[in-house]
Amino acid sequence: MRTLMLMTASVCCLLGCATPQEKALKQQAEMDRMIAEYGPACTQLGFTANSDPWRNCVVQLAAKNGANYGGVSTSIFGGWGSGGRGSGIGIGIGLGR
């Protein structure tokens, strides 16, 4: 009985995990949303669309507006800088939500 409960709990935990591909798709969708929202403003500020400075502008504008979106985390240590909402635990570059 104990083994069955342990197996059931393990399966439930694994079902809640996202694969790296799913995480990458989620991050790409978030970046696409940010580009659609902030890209035109960065172009109007004089940045050439789809250049590195333009992308930096998009990320910076999203970070300034981070209170609405949970912040942008480029730290492996998570969201310490997102107004105290982060746990401080994270892996890789990602977007906080």
C-alpha positions in Angstrom: 0.0 0.0 0.0 2.8 2.4 0.9 4.6 1.7 -2.4 1.4 2.4 -4.3 0.9 5.7 -2.6 4.6 6.6 -3.2 4.3 5.7 -6.9 1.0 7.7 -7.3 2.6 10.8 -5.6 5.7 10.5 -7.9 3.6 10.2 -11.0 1.5 13.3 -10.0 4.7 15.3 -9.4 6.1 14.3 -12.8 2.9 15.2 -14.6 3.3 18.7 -13.2 6.8 19.2 -14.7 7.2 21.0 -18.0 9.7 19.7 -20.5 12.5 22.0 -21.7 10.7 22.3 -25.0 7.5 23.4 -23.3 9.5 26.0 -21.2 11.2 27.3 -24.3 7.9 27.6 -26.2 6.4 29.5 -23.2 9.4 31.9 -23.1 9.2 32.4 -26.8 5.5 33.2 -26.6 6.3 35.7 -23.8 9.1 37.3 -25.8 6.7 37.6 -28.9 4.2 39.3 -26.7 6.8 41.8 -25.4 8.0 42.5 -29.0 4.4 43.1 -30.1 3.8 45.5 -27.2 7.1 47.3 -26.9 8.7 46.9 -30.3 6.9 49.8 -32.0 7.9 52.2 -29.1 11.6 51.1 -29.5 11.4 51.7 -33.2 9.9 55.2 -32.6 12.8 55.8 -30.2 15.2 55.3 -33.2 16.3 51.7 -32.8 16.5 49.6 -35.9 13.9 46.8 -35.7 15.3 43.3 -34.9 18.8 44.6 -33.9 20.4 43.9 -30.6 19.9 47.4 -29.3 16.2 47.2 -30.3 15.8 43.9 -28.4 17.6 45.4 -25.4 15.1 48.3 -25.5 12.2 45.9 -25.6 13.5 44.0 -22.6 14.2 47.3 -20.7 10.8 48.6 -21.3 9.2 45.3 -20.2 11.4 45.4 -17.1 10.2 49.0 -16.3 6.6 47.8 -16.7 7.5 44.7 -14.7 5.0 45.3 -11.9 2.3 44.3 -14.4 4.0 41.2 -15.7 6.0 39.8 -12.8 9.3 41.2 -13.9 12.0 40.0 -16.2 14.6 37.8 -14.7 18.0 37.4 -16.4 19.6 35.9 -13.2 20.2 32.3 -12.4 19.2 33.3 -8.8 15.6 34.0 -9.7 13.5 37.1 -8.9 15.2 38.9 -6.0 14.8 42.1 -7.9 11.1 41.8 -8.8 9.7 43.6 -5.8 10.1 40.8 -3.4 7.8 38.5 -5.4 10.5 36.1 -6.4 11.7 33.1 -4.4 15.4 33.6 -5.3 15.5 30.2 -6.9 15.7 29.8 -10.7 17.7 28.4 -13.5 18.8 30.1 -16.7 17.5 33.2 -18.4 13.8 33.5 -18.2 10.8 35.7 -17.8 9.2 35.9 -14.4 5.5 35.3 -14.2 
